[in-house]
Amino acid sequence: MNKNLLPLLAVAAVFALAACDQESGSAPSTAAPAAAPAQTMPVAAANPALLSPEKANEKAPEVFKARFATTKGDLIIEVHRAWSPNGADRFYNLVKIGYYDDTAFFRIVNGFMAQIGIHGDSEVNAKWRPATIADDPSAGQSNKPGYVTFAKTGMPNSRTTQIFFNFGDNAGLDGQGFTPFGKVVEGAPVLGALNLEYGEAPDQGAIQSQGNAYLRANFPRLDYVKTARLVP
């Protein structure tokens, strides 16, 4: 691929990054759905905090770390609240209540980014999808490789729960409300090991409404965050 096209591709993909408050235009898989595995208890029933976005409002420490244990190994994100205060606060609260546990890397664009943050329980998604946060002005940080940023639509103040890990130098996103809030400081090779085969095929609307049952039936080799925890 012509290297001169890469910045243009990054910018062109920006408005499809999250679709936090709208259905994705990606085509769903045509594979026949397999039976969803039985669950003994819905995730929300086991962790009621997931159903109360209005209570997840603690102010984050100025600097903190979160460990993501994934199906390809562990990575640690170092968050700087000064870079994106609203984003850091939201991320801190999501990790604290276990929101990212068993969530899929459902959208991976080689050379661009890997995205997670739609919950595996549709009941949880229904609560968080409208729970937007205000945009943060740029603090001078750029979407460099390994930096972590909230996904959003083209509308102002549309960040909710979805985040992405920059693979390349995506400076074209910097002036469009994509303010990095942290960076990977350990485990960077994990990002390079994520399964790329499904690309942008998983339908975000289907994930929102059906959760992990849809993903596991149609995209069985996706990688997942097994657990995400604050580092003491």
C-alpha positions in Angstrom: 0.0 0.0 0.0 1.2 3.5 -0.8 2.4 4.9 2.6 1.0 8.3 1.6 -2.5 6.9 1.8 -2.2 5.8 5.4 -3.1 9.2 7.1 -6.1 9.5 4.7 -7.3 6.1 5.6 -7.1 6.8 9.3 -9.1 10.0 8.9 -11.6 8.3 6.6 -12.2 5.6 9.3 -12.8 8.1 12.1 -16.6 8.4 11.9 -17.0 4.7 12.0 -14.8 4.3 15.1 -17.5 3.8 17.7 -21.1 4.1 16.7 -21.8 4.3 20.4 -25.2 5.8 19.7 -26.0 4.4 16.3 -26.0 1.1 14.5 -22.8 0.2 12.6 -22.9 -0.1 8.9 -20.7 -3.2 8.8 -22.3 -6.2 7.2 -23.1 -9.0 9.7 -21.7 -12.4 9.2 -23.8 -14.7 7.0 -22.7 -17.8 8.9 -25.5 -19.8 10.5 -25.6 -18.8 14.2 -24.6 -21.6 16.6 -26.5 -22.2 19.8 -25.4 -19.7 22.4 -23.8 -21.3 25.5 -26.1 -21.5 28.5 -25.4 -19.0 31.3 -26.2 -19.7 34.9 -26.6 -16.1 35.8 -26.6 -12.9 33.7 -23.6 -10.8 34.2 -25.7 -7.8 35.3 -27.3 -9.9 38.0 -23.9 -11.0 39.3 -22.6 -7.4 39.3 -25.5 -4.8 39.7 -23.0 -1.9 39.6 -22.9 -2.5 35.8 -26.5 -1.2 35.6 -25.9 2.1 37.3 -23.8 4.4 35.1 -24.9 7.4 37.2 -23.1 6.0 40.2 -19.8 5.4 38.4 -18.7 9.0 38.9 -15.5 8.9 41.1 -12.7 11.2 40.2 -9.7 9.3 39.0 -6.2 9.7 40.5 -4.0 12.0 38.6 -1.9 9.0 37.4 -3.0 5.3 37.7 -2.5 2.0 35.9 -4.9 -0.7 34.8 -3.9 -4.3 33.9 -5.8 -5.9 31.0 -5.5 -9.7 31.1 -6.3 -10.8 27.5 -6.4 -14.0 25.6 -3.0 -13.1 24.1 -1.4 -12.0 27.4 -1.3 -9.1 29.8 -0.9 -5.4 29.0 -0.8 -2.4 31.4 -2.2 1.0 30.6 -0.9 4.0 32.3 -3.5 6.8 32.5 -2.8 10.5 32.9 -5.8 12.4 34.0 -4.3 15.7 32.8 -4.4 14.4 29.2 -8.2 13.9 29.2 -9.9 14.4 32.6 -13.4 13.2 31.6 -12.0 10.3 29.7 -9.7 9.3 32.5 -12.5 9.5 35.1 -14.8 7.3 32.9 -12.1 4.7 32.2 -11.2 4.6 35.9 -14.8 3.9 36.9 -15.4 1.3 34.2 -12.4 -0.7 35.2 -13.3 -0.4 38.9 -16.7 -2.0 38.4 -15.4 -4.7 36.1 -17.0 -3.4 32.9 -14.3 -4.6 30.5 -14.3 -8.2 31.8 -15.0 -10.7 29.0 -15.3 -8.0 26.4 -14.1 -8.6 22.8 -11.6 -6.9 20.6 -14.5 -6.7 18.1 -13.0 -4.3 15.6 -9.3 -4.4 14.4 -8.0 -2.5 11.5 -4.4 -3.6 10.7 -2.1 -0.6 10.9 -4.8 1.6 12.5 -6.3 0.5 15.8 -8.0 -2.3 17.9 -11.3 -1.4 19.5 -13.1 -2.8 22.5 -15.8 -1.7 24.9 -19.3 -3.1 23.9 -20.3 -5.2 26.8 -21.1 -8.9 26.5 -24.5 -8.4 28.2 -27.1 -6.6 26.2 -28.8 -5.3 29.4 -25.6 -3.6 30.4 -25.3 -2.1 27.0 -28.8 -0.6 27.2 -27.8 1.3 30.3 -24.4 2.6 29.1 -25.1 3.4 25.5 -26.8 6.7 26.3 -24.4 7.5 29.2 -22.2 9.9 27.3 -19.4 12.1 28.7 -18.3 15.6 27.6 -15.4 16.0 25.2 -12.0 17.0 26.5 -9.9 19.7 24.8 -6.6 18.6 23.5 -3.8 18.6 26.1 -1.1 18.2 23.5 -1.0 14.4 23.4 -1.3 12.7 20.0 -2.7 9.4 18.9 0.6 7.7 18.7 1.3 3.9 18.6 0.3 2.4 21.9 -1.8 5.3 23.0 -5.4 4.7 24.2 -8.3 6.8 23.3 -12.1 6.7 23.7 -14.0 6.1 20.5 -16.8 8.5 19.5 -19.1 9.3 16.6 -18.8 12.5 14.6 -21.1 14.2 17.1 -19.8 16.2 20.0 -19.8 14.6 23.5 -20.5 11.1 22.2 -17.9 9.1 24.2 -19.4 6.3 26.3 -17.5 3.0 26.9 -15.6 2.1 23.8 -11.9 2.6 23.6 -9.2 1.9 21.0 -5.5 1.1 21.0 -3.6 3.0 18.3 -1.5 0.7 16.1 0.0 3.5 14.0 0.6 7.2 14.1 -3.0 8.4 13.9 -2.3 12.1 14.4 -5.1 12.9 11.9 -7.5 12.1 14.8 -6.1 14.6 17.2 -8.2 17.6 16.1 -11.4 15.6 16.0 -12.1 15.1 19.7 -10.1 11.9 20.0 -8.1 12.8 23.1 -5.7 10.1 24.3 -6.1 9.4 28.1 -3.3 6.8 28.5 -0.7 4.6 26.9 0.4 1.0 27.0 3.5 0.8 29.2 3.9 -3.0 29.4 2.8 -5.8 27.1 2.8 -3.9 23.8 3.5 -7.1 21.9 0.0 -8.3 22.9 -1.5 -5.8 20.5 0.5 -7.2 17.6 -0.7 -10.7 18.4 -4.4 -10.0 18.3 -6.4 -11.9 15.7 -7.0 -9.7 12.6 -9.1 -12.1 10.5 -12.5 -10.5 11.2 -11.5 -6.9 10.6 -14.6 -4.8 10.8 -17.1 -7.6 10.0 -18.8 -7.9 13.5 -21.9 -5.7 13.4 -21.9 -3.3 16.3 -25.7 -3.1 16.5 -25.9 -6.8 16.9 -23.3 -6.8 19.6 -25.2 -4.1 21.5 -28.5 -6.1 21.3 -27.2 -9.7 21.6 -23.9 -9.3 23.4 -21.2 -12.0 23.4 -23.7 -14.7 22.3 -23.7 -13.1 18.8 -19.9 -12.8 18.7 -19.1 -16.3 19.9 -21.6 -17.8 17.5 -20.4 -15.9 14.4 -16.8 -14.9 15.2 -15.5 -17.7 17.4 -11.8 -16.8 17.2 -12.0 -13.2 18.4 -9.6 -12.2 21.2 -11.0 -10.9 24.5 -10.1 -9.0 27.6 -10.6 -11.6 30.3 -10.3 -9.2 33.2 -9.4 -5.6 33.6 -8.3 -4.4 37.1 -6.8 -1.3 38.6 -3.1 -1.8 39.6 -2.6 -1.0 43.3 
